[in-house]
């Protein structure tokens, strides 16, 4: 059986479980359960602390896992990113009181507080900056006010919490993170992993695309295809109505309304949009 590590709690937990359900895998119904076996799909799920998942996978105790890119890189574990999953997006940024620093070089000799000490030390080493890094668990935005640090490095979604603490972001993002599927570095893939990856890729595409159906006069089909080329070209079928065809095509979900407007202007009618629950491409 394929052994998969899943976040037990936090911002990664529910989205990861939801994606796996959409991919056809069983998931726990009681948050106290730490192990779940899905015999139909030959897979075992282990629910662990998000920070520990990269360690278990890197040591080979478990085959693959879902965690954050930031947590993977911070762990220093011999695990590698296999597939970005498209949820739990965030950036890892520097912040300080106004006037403290404006670029990475200004960190020389300063104290930096963060929950991601491994990631921060690697970043400073890459830029040749000598600064004191202090690891803190939990909210780090109070570290400056309490005199523990001059600068903080934290995972940021909107930056509102930092602004409320009187801090401002500076410099480029250290890292752009999201949920990722990881495996042990340099080890051959388990046989069942291909199916898991294929299913997760299908869910990602299904979330990003919709099916669009519309009717249009046959002599306008080339113009319509320019608007909606699809992933591998549209499906075009004749209608009982003379001189008209029916078109079915996959389009990006975020563009659906705009594309409907453009097709309407071309003369398309009966334009329908349908959600995709799963796919294989």
N, C-alpha and C positions, 0 to 999 in steps of 0.2 A: 504493500500500500504506500501511496505517496503521503509523506508527513509534512503538513503545512502549518506554519505558525501564523496566528491571527491576533491582532491587537485586542487585549482583554477589555480595555476601557480607553477613554479619551476621544479626541476628535477623529481618530482613524477607525475606531471600532465599528460604529453603526454603518458608515458608508462602505467599509470593507465587507461586512456581513451582507449588506443589501446587494452589492455587486456579485457576490458569490451565489446568492439566491437567484439572481437574474441569470446567472450562468448555469443554473440547474443543480446546484449543490445544496445539500441539507445544511441548516445552521441551527445553533442552539436556540431554545425557547426560554431557557432559564439562565440569567447572567452569572449564576453561581457555578454553572458547569464549566469546567476547564478543559475537557476533552470531549470531542464528538466524532463518532465514526460514521462515515457514509459508505456502507458496503456496496451499494449499487454502482458507485463511481470509484470504488477502490481508493478511498482517500480518508486520512485522519486529520482532524483539525485540533490544534493545541492553542488555547487562548492564553497569551502571555502579556507581560508588560511591554509596551511598544519599544522601550529602550533596550530590552533584553533580546528582542527577536533577531537582530543582526548577529549577536553573539552565538545564539543557538544554531543559526544557519551556518555561520562561518566556521564553527567547530565541527559541523557535520552531524550534530545531534538530530537536527531536523533538515529536511530536504530543501524546502523553500519557505518563504515567508512574505508577509505584507507589512511594510513599515514606511516611515518617512525617509526621503533621501537625506535629510539633515541628520536623522538618527543613525542612518547607515554610515555616513561619512564620519560622524562624531565618534562612533564606536571603534574605528580603526580595525574592525573585524575583517578577515579575509573572505568577504562576501561581495558579490557584484550585482549591480542593477540589471535586471532581465527585461522588465517591461514597465514603463510609466503608466499609471492607472487613471490619471486625469481628475483626481479629487484631492481635497485637503491641501490646496495650493497655498503657499506662503513664501515670504522672503526672509532671509537672515540678514539683519541690518545693524549698523552701529548707530548709537544715539548718545547724546550728552547735553549738558546745559549749554545754551547759546554762548559762543565765544570760546568754548573749550577746545574744539578741534573741528576741522573742516575737510580733512583728507587723511588717508591711512598713515602717512608719514608723521602726522601730528601725534600719533599714539606713542611715539618714542618716549620711554621712561614713565608712561602713565599706567594706572591700574585699570584693568578691564574685567568687569564681572559678567559672567554668562553661565547658562546652563549647559552650554556646548563647548566645554574647555578644549577637547580634542580638536574640534573643527576650528576653533579660534587660534589655537597655537599653530596649527598647520598654515592658516591664512597669514599670520604674522611672519612665520618663517619664510613663506614664499615671497613676501615683500621686504624681507631684511629688516624688520622692525623689532626692537627689543622692548617688550612691555610685560608687565606682571599680569598674569591671567588667574583669576579666582573663580572656581566653580561654585555656583549656587544652585540649589534646587528650588523650583517654584518661581514666583514673581521676582524678577531682578530689577524692575524699574525703581524700586525704593533704595537700591544699593548706593546710589550717589547721594541721596538725601541723608542716609545713615552714615556716610563717610567711609564706606567700604571700598568704593571705586570712584574713578574719575569719568569713566566711560562704561557703557554697557553694550553688549551684543546680544540681540534677542530675535526670536521668530516674530515677524510682524505680518498682520493681515491688513489692517487699515491704518495703524499708527495712532489711533485715538487714545489708547491707554497711555502711551508715552507722552503725548501732548498734554494730557491731564496731569501728568507728573512733572510738567515743566521742562520736558526734554524735546530735542529736535533731532531728526534723522540727518545723517551726513554721509557723504561718500556713496559709491555705487553699492548695490546689493552684494553681499559676500556670497550668497547662494540663493538660487530659486529652487524651492522644494515642492514636492508633491508626494502622494502615496506611490510606492513602487513595489513591484514584485522582485524579490531578490533570491539568489541562490549562492551556494558556496563557490568561490573563485577557483577556476581551473579544474573543476570536477565535471565528469560527463553527466549529462542530464538524465535523471531517472526516466524510465519509459513512459510513465503516466503524466509527466510534466507537459509534454506536447499538447495533450488534450486540454489541460488546465489553461495553458497560454492561449490556445485557439479559442476556447470559450470566452475567456476574459477579453480578448481582442474583439470578439463578436459583440459583447456587451458595450464596449467602448464605442464601436462604430454605430451600434443601434442607438446609443444616447446622443450621438452627434449628428445623425442623419434622420430624415423622414422620407417616406414614400410620397411622391406627388403624381397624381393622375389628372389628365386633362384631355379634352377633345379639341381638335383644331383642323382647319381645312388642310387638305393634303398639300396644296401648293405653298403653304406657309411653314411646313415642317422643318425645313432647313433653318429658317430664322428661329424657330422655337428651340431647336437643338443647340443653337449658339447660346441661348439663355440658360438651358438646362442640359448640359452635356452628359451629366451623370458620371458614375465611377467607371463604368465599362460601356457607356452608350445607352440610350433609352430603348425601351421595348415599344415598338410601334405596331398597332393592330388595326385592320380595317373596321370601319363602323358600317352598320346597316344603312346609315344615312349616306347617300352618294356624295363623294368628294371629300369626306371627312375621315380622320383617323383618331384612334385613341392612343395616348402616350402614357407610359409609366416609367418613372425615373427616380433615382435616389438623389436628394439634394441636401445641403447642409441645413440643419434645423434653424440656425440663427438667420439664414437668408430666406427662409420660406415665404414670409410675407412680401418681401421685396420682389421675389421671383414671381409670385402670384400676380402682383401688379403689372410686371413687365409682360407676362403671358397674356393677361387680359387686354392690354393695349395691342398685342399682336392679333387679337381675335380669338384666343383660346376661351373655351367655356367649360362648365362643369368641372372646375378645378378643385380637386380634393387633396387634403393632406392627411396622412395616416402615420401614426407612431410605429416604430419598429421595435419589437421586443427582443429579438435576437437575429443574428445573421452569421453567415460564413462567406467570406470573400476569397 
